[in-house]
Amino acid sequence: MAENQKDVVLDVDDKPAFGQWVGLSLQHMFSMFGSTVLVPLLVGLNPGIALFSSGVGTLLHILITKREIPAYMGSSFAFIVPMMSLMQTTGYPGVAAGVISVGVIYLIIAGIVAMIGTDWIDKLLPPIVVGPIVMVIGLSLAPSAAQSATLLNDKYDIRVFLVAMLTLGVTILFNMKLRGFLGLIPILLGIMVGYIAAAAVGLVDFKPVMEASWFAMPDFEIPFVNYQPHLYWNAIIVMAPLALVTITEYLGHLMVLDDLTGRDYMKEPGLQRTLAGDGAASVFAGLVGGPSVTSYGENIGVMAITKVHSVYVLIGAAIFAILFSFVYLLMTRTVFLNFFYGLLYHLTKKQPPLSTS
């Protein structure tokens, strides 16, 4: 471990105790949950499939990178506009062709890196270029965060703002004051407090909980089953070049992870493996009906706050994402405590829940 990493609670190779594992993994899952399901909701894809493909994509990335990089793969915002356009013209088959082409670009560049090294990338995308690009991508999402913290049904609502500020405030307070295991899950605790506050002021609709089935199989869009695969060149031409943008973002995330964990992931496991992992995740997402995926800054932020860098925590988050993609209760807008509320309802009521079909 590097000299400046001695304050780390769990290093990349460390396995947490089972009880800690569950809480830490849930925290990571809920940190990426909003963004990962927002992309398919905006585009018109199935959010359950997006959650499923993000979990499997994360496991693929971790497997290909030999369990050395603690990174989570979530739905990428860079492709929202072209995917929305394609959904109105070619439908999902066109989106699938575009998403798969993005993964193929990653794999091609990974092959080039494996053959000739990374010097050309260092010259083409030095840190002074990567940094501003990552900043621009992040800052471009600021209006969305501001709207989420102020708007309800496209109208300003003071309750939304107060709940957002309370959630932020208690999360910061928990991070500063709590010790022990609770001090490692301030974001998860902040989500719980924010949810309870939202329910108290009437911002939570429990009706979907009453009407939801316990489990629902996502509608996978699998080639040769749902449609005949076809090369949609318009989709490929529109989406494939954007892979260079997300690759730049990905390089920025690797640089942050290098500093955070005291390692050099460009050398070990090597940039070719990291790009191949991300590319394989996007190809898988395209094959099952999900949006293109990329590494998530939200989860890197969680690691920076908690000092927990364990790749096994990310594996747990990916497994939870896969499991929750089949639980309809957890796919509604009222995400977190609906599970427990629904459990209480089903235990105390004799009649079965209404079907949504």
C-alpha positions in Angstrom: 0.0 0.0 0.0 1.3 3.5 -0.9 2.5 5.8 1.9 -0.5 8.2 1.4 -3.0 5.3 1.6 -2.5 4.3 5.3 -5.8 5.9 6.3 -7.7 3.5 4.0 -10.3 1.4 5.8 -10.5 -1.4 3.2 -7.9 -1.6 0.4 -8.7 -2.9 -3.1 -7.9 -6.6 -2.2 -9.6 -6.6 1.3 -12.9 -8.4 1.9 -15.3 -6.9 4.4 -17.2 -8.9 7.0 -20.6 -10.1 5.7 -22.7 -7.6 7.6 -20.5 -4.7 6.5 -20.4 -6.1 2.9 -24.2 -5.8 2.6 -24.4 -2.3 3.9 -21.4 -1.0 1.9 -22.6 -2.7 -1.3 -26.2 -1.3 -0.9 -24.7 2.1 -0.5 -22.8 1.8 -3.8 -25.9 0.5 -5.5 -28.1 3.3 -4.4 -25.4 5.8 -5.3 -25.5 4.8 -8.9 -29.2 3.8 -9.0 -30.8 7.2 -9.9 -28.5 7.9 -12.8 -28.5 4.3 -14.1 -32.3 4.2 -14.3 -32.8 7.8 -15.4 -31.0 7.2 -18.7 -33.4 4.5 -19.9 -36.4 6.4 -18.6 -35.4 9.4 -20.7 -34.7 7.3 -23.8 -37.6 4.9 -23.6 -35.8 1.7 -22.6 -36.6 -0.7 -19.8 -35.0 0.5 -16.5 -34.9 -3.0 -15.2 -32.7 -4.1 -18.1 -30.5 -1.1 -17.6 -30.0 -2.1 -14.0 -29.4 -5.7 -14.9 -26.9 -4.9 -17.7 -25.0 -2.4 -15.4 -24.6 -5.2 -12.8 -23.5 -7.8 -15.3 -21.3 -5.2 -17.0 -19.6 -4.4 -13.7 -18.9 -8.0 -13.1 -17.5 -8.4 -16.6 -15.2 -5.4 -16.1 -14.0 -6.7 -12.7 -13.4 -10.1 -14.2 -11.5 -8.8 -17.2 -9.4 -6.5 -15.1 -8.5 -9.4 -12.8 -10.3 -7.9 -9.7 -7.8 -5.1 -9.5 -10.0 -2.0 -10.4 -12.9 -1.0 -8.1 -15.1 0.6 -10.7 -18.8 0.4 -11.3 -20.3 0.4 -14.8 -23.6 2.4 -15.1 -25.7 3.9 -17.9 -23.9 6.6 -19.8 -25.4 10.0 -20.3 -23.3 10.8 -23.3 -25.5 8.8 -25.6 -29.0 10.1 -24.5 -29.7 12.4 -27.4 -28.7 9.9 -30.2 -30.5 7.1 -28.5 -33.7 9.2 -28.1 -33.5 10.0 -31.8 -33.0 6.4 -32.8 -35.9 5.2 -30.6 -38.2 7.5 -32.7 -36.9 6.1 -36.0 -35.4 2.6 -36.0 -36.6 1.6 -32.5 -34.4 -0.5 -30.2 -32.7 -2.5 -33.0 -31.0 0.7 -34.1 -30.1 1.6 -30.5 -28.7 -1.9 -30.0 -26.5 -1.5 -33.1 -25.2 1.8 -31.8 -24.6 0.5 -28.3 -22.7 -2.5 -29.6 -20.7 -0.4 -31.9 -19.6 1.7 -28.9 -18.3 -1.4 -27.2 -16.6 -2.6 -30.4 -14.7 0.8 -30.5 -13.5 0.2 -27.0 -12.4 -3.3 -27.9 -10.6 -2.1 -31.1 -8.7 0.6 -29.1 -7.9 -2.0 -26.4 -6.4 -4.2 -29.1 -4.3 -1.3 -30.5 -3.0 -0.5 -27.0 -2.1 -4.2 -26.5 0.0 -4.2 -29.7 1.7 -0.8 -29.6 1.4 0.5 -26.0 -0.1 3.7 -24.6 2.4 6.4 -25.6 0.1 7.6 -28.4 -2.8 7.9 -26.0 -0.6 9.9 -23.5 0.2 12.3 -26.4 -3.3 12.5 -27.7 -5.1 12.7 -24.3 -2.7 14.1 -21.7 -4.1 14.9 -18.2 -4.4 18.6 -19.2 -6.9 17.6 -21.8 -8.7 14.8 -20.0 -9.3 16.9 -16.8 -11.3 19.7 -18.5 -13.3 17.1 -20.5 -14.3 15.3 -17.4 -15.2 18.6 -15.7 -17.4 19.6 -18.7 -19.2 16.3 -18.6 -19.8 16.6 -14.9 -20.9 20.2 -15.0 -23.2 19.6 -17.9 -25.3 17.4 -15.5 -25.5 20.2 -12.9 -28.8 21.6 -14.3 -30.4 18.1 -14.0 -29.3 18.0 -10.3 -30.7 21.5 -9.7 -34.0 20.5 -11.3 -34.2 17.3 -9.3 -33.7 19.3 -6.1 -36.4 21.9 -6.9 -39.0 20.6 -9.3 -42.0 18.3 -8.8 -44.0 17.6 -12.0 -42.1 20.5 -13.8 -43.2 23.0 -11.1 -41.2 24.4 -8.3 -42.0 22.9 -4.9 -40.4 24.1 -1.7 -40.9 20.7 -0.1 -38.6 19.1 -2.7 -35.9 21.7 -2.1 -36.1 21.3 1.7 -35.9 17.5 1.5 -32.9 17.8 -0.9 -31.1 20.1 1.4 -31.9 18.0 4.5 -30.6 14.9 2.7 -27.4 16.6 1.7 -26.9 18.1 5.2 -27.4 14.9 7.2 -25.2 13.0 4.8 -22.4 15.5 5.4 -23.1 15.4 9.1 -23.0 11.6 9.2 -19.8 11.5 7.3 -18.2 14.0 9.8 -19.5 12.7 13.1 -20.4 9.0 12.9 -17.8 6.4 13.7 -17.5 2.6 13.3 -19.6 0.9 10.6 -22.2 3.7 10.5 -19.4 6.1 9.6 -18.8 4.0 6.5 -22.3 4.3 5.2 -23.2 8.0 5.5 -24.7 8.2 2.0 -26.9 5.2 2.6 -28.1 6.7 5.8 -28.6 10.1 4.1 -30.8 8.4 1.5 -32.9 6.8 4.3 -33.4 10.0 6.2 -34.3 11.8 2.9 -36.8 9.2 2.0 -38.5 9.3 5.4 -38.6 13.1 5.2 -40.1 12.9 1.7 -42.8 10.6 2.9 -43.5 12.8 5.9 -44.2 15.9 3.7 -46.3 13.9 1.1 -43.8 13.5 -1.7 -44.0 9.7 -1.7 -46.8 7.8 -3.5 -47.3 4.4 -1.9 -49.9 3.4 -4.5 -47.4 1.7 -6.8 -46.3 -0.5 -3.9 -49.8 -1.8 -3.3 -50.3 -2.5 -7.0 -46.9 -4.0 -7.8 -46.0 -7.6 -8.4 -43.2 -8.9 -6.2 -41.1 -10.0 -9.1 -41.2 -9.1 -12.8 -39.0 -10.4 -15.6 -37.5 -7.5 -17.6 -38.4 -7.5 -21.3 -35.0 -8.4 -22.7 -34.4 -7.2 -26.3 -32.4 -10.2 -27.5 -31.3 -10.5 -31.2 -32.7 -13.5 -33.1 -35.5 -13.6 -30.5 -37.1 -10.2 -30.5 -35.9 -9.0 -33.8 -33.6 -9.8 -36.7 -30.1 -8.2 -36.2 -29.2 -5.6 -38.9 -26.4 -3.1 -39.4 -28.0 0.2 -38.9 -25.2 2.4 -40.3 -27.0 5.6 -39.3 -27.0 4.5 -35.6 -23.3 3.3 -35.8 -22.2 6.6 -37.5 -24.0 8.7 -34.8 -23.0 6.7 -31.7 -19.6 5.1 -32.4 -17.6 8.4 -32.5 -19.0 9.3 -29.1 -17.1 6.4 -27.7 -14.0 8.6 -27.9 -15.7 11.1 -25.5 -16.6 8.4 -22.9 -13.1 6.8 -23.3 -11.7 10.2 -22.3 -14.0 10.3 -19.3 -13.0 6.8 -18.5 -9.3 7.7 -18.6 -10.1 10.6 -16.2 -11.8 8.2 -13.8 -8.7 5.9 -14.0 -6.5 8.8 -13.1 -8.6 9.6 -10.1 -8.6 5.9 -9.0 -4.8 5.8 -9.4 -4.5 8.7 -6.9 -7.2 7.3 -4.6 -5.9 3.8 -4.4 -2.1 4.5 -4.8 -1.8 2.4 -7.9 -1.1 2.8 -11.6 -3.9 1.0 -13.5 -2.4 2.0 -16.8 0.4 -0.4 -16.1 -1.3 -3.1 -14.1 -3.7 -4.6 -15.1 -3.0 -2.4 -18.1 -5.1 0.0 -20.2 -5.9 -2.7 -22.7 -7.7 -4.7 -20.0 -9.6 -1.8 -18.6 -10.8 -0.7 -22.0 -11.7 -4.3 -22.9 -13.7 -4.6 -19.7 -15.7 -1.4 -20.5 -16.2 -2.5 -24.1 -17.4 -6.0 -23.2 -19.9 -4.4 -20.7 -21.3 -2.1 -23.5 -21.6 -5.0 -26.0 -23.5 -7.1 -23.4 -25.8 -4.1 -22.6 -26.6 -3.8 -26.3 -27.3 -7.5 -26.7 -29.9 -7.6 -23.9 -31.6 -4.2 -24.4 -29.8 -1.8 -22.2 -28.0 1.5 -22.9 -24.3 1.9 -23.2 -22.4 1.8 -19.9 -19.3 3.6 -18.5 -17.5 3.9 -15.2 -19.4 6.0 -12.7 -18.0 9.0 -10.8 -20.7 8.6 -8.2 -19.2 5.4 -7.0 -15.7 6.8 -7.0 -17.0 9.6 -4.8 -18.4 7.1 -2.4 -14.9 5.4 -2.2 -13.3 8.8 -1.6 -15.7 9.7 1.2 -15.7 6.3 3.0 -12.1 5.3 2.4 -13.4 1.8 1.4 -11.8 0.8 -1.9 -12.6 -2.9 -1.8 -13.4 -4.4 -5.2 -15.5 -7.0 -3.4 -17.9 -4.2 -2.3 -18.4 -3.3 -5.9 -19.0 -7.0 -6.7 -21.7 -7.0 -4.1 -23.2 -3.8 -5.5 -23.3 -5.4 -9.0 -25.0 -8.6 -7.6 -27.6 -6.4 -5.8 -28.3 -4.5 -9.0 -28.9 -7.8 -10.9 -31.2 -9.1 -8.1 -33.1 -5.8 -7.8 -33.7 -5.6 -11.6 -36.2 -8.5 -11.1 -37.9 -6.9 -8.1 -40.6 -4.5 -9.4 -41.0 -2.8 -6.1 -37.5 -1.5 -6.3 -37.9 -0.2 -9.8 -40.5 2.4 -8.9 -39.8 6.1 -8.1 -40.2 5.3 -4.4 -37.2 3.1 -4.3 -35.7 2.4 -0.9 -38.1 1.9 2.0 -40.9 0.6 -0.4 -39.3 -2.8 0.0 -39.8 -2.8 3.8 -43.2 -1.0 3.5 -44.3 -3.6 1.0 -43.1 -6.4 3.2 -45.1 -5.1 6.1 -48.2 -4.8 3.9 -47.9 -8.3 2.6 -47.4 -9.8 6.1 -50.4 -8.0 7.5 -52.9 -8.2 4.7 -54.5 -11.5 3.6 -55.4 -10.4 0.0 -52.7 -10.8 -2.6 -51.2 -7.6 -4.3 -52.9 -6.4 -7.4 -51.3 -7.4 -10.7 -49.9 -4.7 -13.0 -50.4 -6.9 -16.1 
